[in-house]
Amino acid sequence: MGEMEDLRVTACTRCPDLVDCRSRIVNGTGPEDADVLFVGEGPGANEDEQGEPFVGRSGTVLDDALRTVGLDRETVRITNCVRCRPPENRDPTTEELENCREYLEREIDLLDPDAIVTLGKVPSEHLLDRSVAVTKEAGDVADVRIEGTPRRVLICVHPAATLYDRSQEETFETTLQRAADLAGVDGSDNGSGQTRLDGF
């Protein structure tokens, strides 16, 4: 049904709709010992095309905010609840989420992150197993057991939310700051961050 090598799914045919729609399986990116794991919903058109999560506008928002809090795309891991693009960018179905859950749990298990940050409603509800009012709960840390291991899950708005609603920008950055704190990243020294930003 599916094959996984380390943190990568190499072949899977569990979800007929997604197999038909995808051009590739989009696996997580980032170090295999990252302290922070970001979990999105699923790949969109850009992600399906490039084979990487959070590219395109949402990815730019995420990258910029990470730099602001002293994190870096190269040092965090970014993955999705489902690894294949749903047709018409619809939400993944409950069944699709369940089909892919085993891969996500294995990735979390192997990575053993200090904090898991859920980007948006679908991943938040998927990992907390309850309804989540993301805008209200953004920045909250929930302790959940995933595969029997206690994990710290930080609820966060989706980066795209900041594009439609400017008031979400601060919420987004504050939440990422909290993620950096949980991972023990000291963002106060912006020396290295500033020099890198000059190139943009």
C-alpha positions in Angstrom: 0.0 0.0 0.0 2.8 2.4 0.8 6.6 2.4 1.2 8.6 4.6 3.5 12.3 5.1 3.6 13.4 6.9 6.8 11.2 10.1 6.7 10.3 9.8 3.0 7.3 8.1 1.4 8.6 6.6 -1.9 5.5 4.9 -3.2 1.8 4.9 -2.0 -1.5 4.1 -3.7 -3.8 4.4 -0.7 -5.9 7.3 -1.9 -7.3 6.8 -5.4 -8.3 10.5 -5.9 -4.9 11.7 -4.8 -3.0 9.2 -6.9 -4.9 10.4 -9.9 -4.3 14.1 -9.1 -0.7 14.2 -8.0 2.3 14.4 -10.2 4.5 13.3 -7.3 4.5 12.5 -3.6 5.6 15.6 -1.7 7.7 14.7 1.3 8.8 16.8 4.2 12.0 18.9 3.9 14.6 19.9 6.4 17.1 18.2 8.7 16.1 14.7 10.1 17.0 16.0 13.6 15.2 19.4 13.5 13.9 20.7 16.8 10.8 22.2 15.2 8.4 20.4 12.9 5.8 22.4 10.9 2.8 20.5 9.7 0.6 21.8 7.0 -2.5 20.4 5.4 -1.4 19.1 2.0 0.4 20.1 -1.2 -1.1 22.7 -3.6 -0.2 23.2 -7.2 3.2 24.8 -6.6 4.2 22.1 -4.1 3.0 19.3 -6.4 5.1 20.8 -9.2 8.3 21.5 -7.2 8.0 18.5 -4.8 8.5 20.5 -1.7 6.0 21.7 1.0 5.2 25.4 1.4 6.6 27.0 -1.7 4.9 29.8 -3.5 3.4 32.7 -1.6 2.6 30.9 1.6 6.2 29.6 1.7 7.5 33.1 1.3 5.4 34.3 4.3 6.7 31.4 6.3 10.3 31.9 5.4 10.2 35.6 6.2 8.5 35.0 9.6 11.0 32.2 10.4 13.9 34.6 9.8 12.3 37.3 12.0 12.2 35.0 15.0 15.7 33.6 14.5 14.7 30.3 12.8 15.7 29.4 9.3 14.0 27.2 6.7 17.3 25.2 6.6 17.1 24.3 10.3 13.4 23.4 10.7 11.4 20.5 9.2 8.3 21.2 7.2 5.8 18.5 6.2 2.1 18.0 5.5 -0.8 15.8 6.8 -1.2 14.4 3.4 1.7 14.1 0.9 -0.3 14.2 -2.3 -2.2 17.1 -3.8 -6.0 16.9 -3.5 -8.0 17.7 -6.6 -9.0 21.4 -7.0 -7.0 22.1 -3.8 -9.9 20.7 -1.7 -9.4 19.8 1.9 -8.2 16.2 2.4 -11.0 13.9 3.4 -11.0 12.2 6.8 -10.1 8.9 5.1 -7.2 10.5 3.2 -5.9 12.0 6.5 -6.1 8.6 8.1 -4.4 6.9 5.2 -1.4 9.2 5.5 -1.4 9.4 9.3 1.0 6.5 9.7 3.6 8.3 7.6 3.2 11.5 9.7 3.5 9.6 12.9 6.6 7.8 11.7 8.2 11.1 10.7 7.4 12.6 14.1 8.7 9.6 15.8 12.0 9.5 13.9 12.4 13.3 14.2 11.5 13.6 17.9 11.0 17.4 17.7 10.9 19.7 20.7 7.8 21.4 19.2 5.3 20.6 16.5 3.6 23.6 14.9 0.3 23.1 13.1 -0.2 25.5 10.3 -4.0 26.0 10.0 -7.2 24.2 10.9 -6.8 20.9 9.2 -3.4 19.9 10.8 -4.5 21.4 14.2 -7.7 19.3 14.3 -5.9 16.2 12.9 -3.2 16.2 15.6 -5.3 17.4 18.5 -8.3 15.2 17.5 -10.9 17.9 18.3 -12.4 21.0 16.8 -10.0 23.9 16.9 -10.8 27.6 16.5 -7.4 28.4 15.1 -7.5 32.2 15.2 -8.6 32.1 18.8 -6.2 29.4 19.9 -3.1 30.4 17.9 -0.1 30.5 20.2 -1.6 27.9 22.6 0.5 24.8 23.3 -1.3 21.5 23.7 0.2 18.4 25.1 -0.9 15.4 23.1 0.1 11.8 22.8 1.1 10.7 19.4 1.8 7.0 19.1 1.9 7.0 22.9 4.6 9.6 23.2 3.8 13.0 24.7 4.3 15.8 22.2 4.0 19.6 22.5 1.8 20.9 19.7 1.7 24.6 19.1 -1.4 25.8 17.3 -0.7 28.4 14.5 -2.7 30.1 11.8 -1.8 29.2 8.2 0.7 31.5 6.6 -1.8 32.3 3.8 -4.2 33.7 6.4 -1.8 36.7 6.8 -2.1 37.5 3.1 -5.9 37.9 3.4 -6.1 39.3 6.9 -3.2 41.6 7.9 -4.2 41.4 11.6 -3.1 37.8 11.5 0.5 38.7 10.8 1.2 39.5 14.4 -0.5 36.3 15.6 1.6 34.3 13.2 4.9 35.9 14.2 4.1 35.7 17.9 3.3 32.0 17.5 6.6 31.4 15.6 8.4 33.2 18.4 6.9 30.8 20.8 8.1 27.9 18.7 11.6 29.3 18.7 11.5 29.7 22.5 10.3 26.1 22.9 13.2 24.9 20.7 15.6 27.0 22.7 16.5 29.2 19.8 17.8 32.6 20.9 16.4 35.1 18.4 17.6 38.1 20.3 20.9 38.3 18.5 19.9 39.4 15.1 23.4 39.9 13.9 23.5 36.9 11.6 19.9 37.3 10.5 20.4 40.9 9.4 23.4 40.3 7.2 21.5 37.5 5.4 18.4 39.7 4.9 20.5 42.3 3.0 20.6 39.9 0.1 16.8 40.0 -0.3 
